[in-house]
Amino acid sequence: MELLVSLPFARLTATLLLTCAPLTVHSEEVIVFAAASMTNAMAEIEQAFETDTGHDLIVSLAGSSALARQIQQGAPADVFISANPDWMDVLENDGLLAQDSRFDLLNNTLVLIAHGQDATPMEISDLPEALGKDRLAMALVDAVPAGIYGKSALEALGLWDQLSPLVAQADNVRAALSLVALGETPFGIVYATDAVAEDDVRVVATFPADTHPPIVYPAAAIAEHDDEATQAFLDYLLSGAARAAFERQGFVVVPQ
């Protein structure tokens, strides 16, 4: 029996077949090494970037010093976002940054936190007395930016010599935050953006900006990794959506 198919039905069938056919999307993987203090912001940006671009974003978070050393040793990072310019300078001097890809992305604030939401505001000069024989949580003071800034601030305030024997150094600023949140130490020095990420701590003082170098987060592509997908991510960092995500976490976005 001959099967007769009307022209409109045939067109509809063809349209349905084309609609149901799998679409080929060209997606690439972008590996980002970012300072641990960016944990919450990067989680938000990761999801939005993948949705908007179709690329896969893999974020490795740690202290800037550890990440920089891994890149020096050949870790397959596409983008590095440091919590201070010094570690970015190290990679740039080693020729490990893609040419003309570096820019300043964010600013932050250094704060003194205490365990518990019922902690009361205080003067930083009163910290030695408030601390007693307890410990002060800080990121590694000679390697991790938050620790370096914290040490500089305490030195400027004339408190470092008195407090240094009591410092409990952590691998990165989020680890220092956790020590205070868990009550392992009563006080800690972290970024303002870290403090808002944890319910069990409260900011009790803010370090004056002139007690430490400006807190600047530079971003750059790694040499020979500045492909189209990497550039798409760097562009996304400067988008309105990324700006809003950073500001929600307490960062100040550097005007470009």
Secondary structure, DSSP 8 states (H G I E B T S, - for coil): ------HHHHHHHHHHHHHHS-------EEEEEEEGGGHHHHHHHHHHHHHHH--EEEEEEE-HHHHHHHHHTT---SEEE-SSHHHHHHHHHTT-B-TT--EEEEE--EEEEEESTT-----GGGHHHHHTTS-EEEE-TTTSHHHHHHHHHHHHTT-HHHHGGGEEEESSHHHHHHHHHTTSSSEEEEEHHHHTT-TTEEEEEE--GGGS---EEEEEEBTT---HHHHHHHHHHTSHHHHHHHHHTT-EE---
